[in-house]
Amino acid sequence: MTTASELLDIALIIAFVSLAFAQIMCMVRLVIGPSTGDRILALDTMVINALGLVVLLGIHQGVRIYFEVSLLIAMLGFVSTVALARFILRGDIIE
């Protein structure tokens, strides 16, 4: 019979592998994306995957500071995605 700690370790390994695979697939889309919009979406998804990896690392190590780091990554990812999209649409970021 497996304990709860062993099940958590197995779930964390599966989640790490899944997010790493998703990150690699986003990198592929970033390189071969046919349009600029695809590349922007790939970058945004890479930020979300990195956010998931940081949260999983915090769960694995049992350190709470990673959750605050994940909030900073989420805010920076959102702002950078909006800025990049505005730059592509209008040619400038600040009017």
C-alpha positions as CSV (number, residue, x, y, z in Angstrom):
1,M,0.0,0.0,0.0
2,T,1.4,3.4,-1.0
3,T,1.3,6.3,1.4
4,A,0.1,9.8,0.7
5,S,3.7,11.1,0.5
6,E,4.6,8.5,-2.2
7,L,1.4,9.4,-4.2
8,L,2.3,13.1,-3.9
9,D,5.8,12.4,-5.2
10,I,4.4,10.4,-8.2
11,A,1.9,13.2,-9.0
12,L,4.7,15.8,-8.8
13,I,6.9,13.8,-11.2
14,I,4.1,13.4,-13.6
15,A,3.3,17.2,-13.4
16,F,7.0,18.2,-13.8
17,V,7.3,15.9,-16.9
18,S,4.0,17.2,-18.4
19,L,4.9,20.9,-17.9
20,A,8.4,20.3,-19.3
21,F,7.0,18.7,-22.4
22,A,4.5,21.5,-22.8
23,Q,7.4,24.0,-22.5
24,I,9.3,22.2,-25.2
25,M,6.3,22.2,-27.5
26,C,5.8,25.9,-26.9
27,M,9.5,26.5,-27.8
28,V,8.9,24.6,-31.1
29,R,5.8,26.7,-31.8
30,L,7.9,29.8,-31.1
31,V,10.5,28.8,-33.6
32,I,8.3,27.5,-36.4
33,G,5.2,29.6,-35.8
34,P,3.9,30.8,-39.1
35,S,2.6,34.1,-37.9
36,T,3.5,36.7,-35.3
37,G,0.4,36.0,-33.3
38,D,1.4,32.4,-32.9
39,R,4.7,33.4,-31.6
40,I,3.1,35.8,-29.0
41,L,0.7,33.1,-27.9
42,A,3.7,30.7,-27.6
43,L,5.5,33.2,-25.4
44,D,2.5,33.7,-23.2
45,T,2.0,30.0,-22.8
46,M,5.7,29.6,-22.0
47,V,5.2,32.1,-19.2
48,I,2.2,30.1,-17.8
49,N,4.2,26.9,-18.0
50,A,7.1,28.5,-16.2
51,L,4.7,29.7,-13.6
52,G,3.4,26.1,-13.2
53,L,7.0,24.8,-12.8
54,V,7.8,27.4,-10.1
55,V,4.6,26.4,-8.2
56,L,5.4,22.7,-8.5
57,L,9.0,23.4,-7.3
58,G,7.6,25.2,-4.3
59,I,5.3,22.3,-3.5
60,H,8.1,19.8,-3.9
61,Q,10.5,21.8,-1.6
62,G,7.9,23.0,0.8
63,V,9.0,26.6,0.6
64,R,6.3,29.3,0.5
65,I,8.5,32.0,-1.2
66,Y,8.0,30.3,-4.6
67,F,4.3,31.3,-4.5
68,E,5.2,34.9,-4.2
69,V,7.7,34.5,-7.0
70,S,4.9,33.0,-9.1
71,L,2.8,36.1,-8.6
72,L,5.6,38.3,-9.8
73,I,6.1,36.0,-12.9
74,A,2.4,36.1,-13.6
75,M,2.3,39.9,-13.5
76,L,5.4,40.4,-15.6
77,G,4.1,37.8,-18.1
78,F,0.8,39.6,-18.5
79,V,2.4,43.0,-18.9
80,S,4.9,41.8,-21.4
81,T,2.2,40.0,-23.5
82,V,0.1,43.1,-23.6
83,A,3.0,45.3,-24.5
84,L,4.2,42.9,-27.3
85,A,0.6,42.7,-28.7
86,R,0.2,46.4,-28.7
87,F,3.6,46.8,-30.4
88,I,2.6,44.4,-33.1
89,L,-0.8,46.0,-33.7
90,R,0.1,49.7,-33.4
91,G,3.9,49.9,-33.9
92,D,4.4,51.6,-30.5
93,I,3.7,50.7,-26.9
94,I,3.2,54.1,-25.3
95,E,1.1,56.6,-27.2
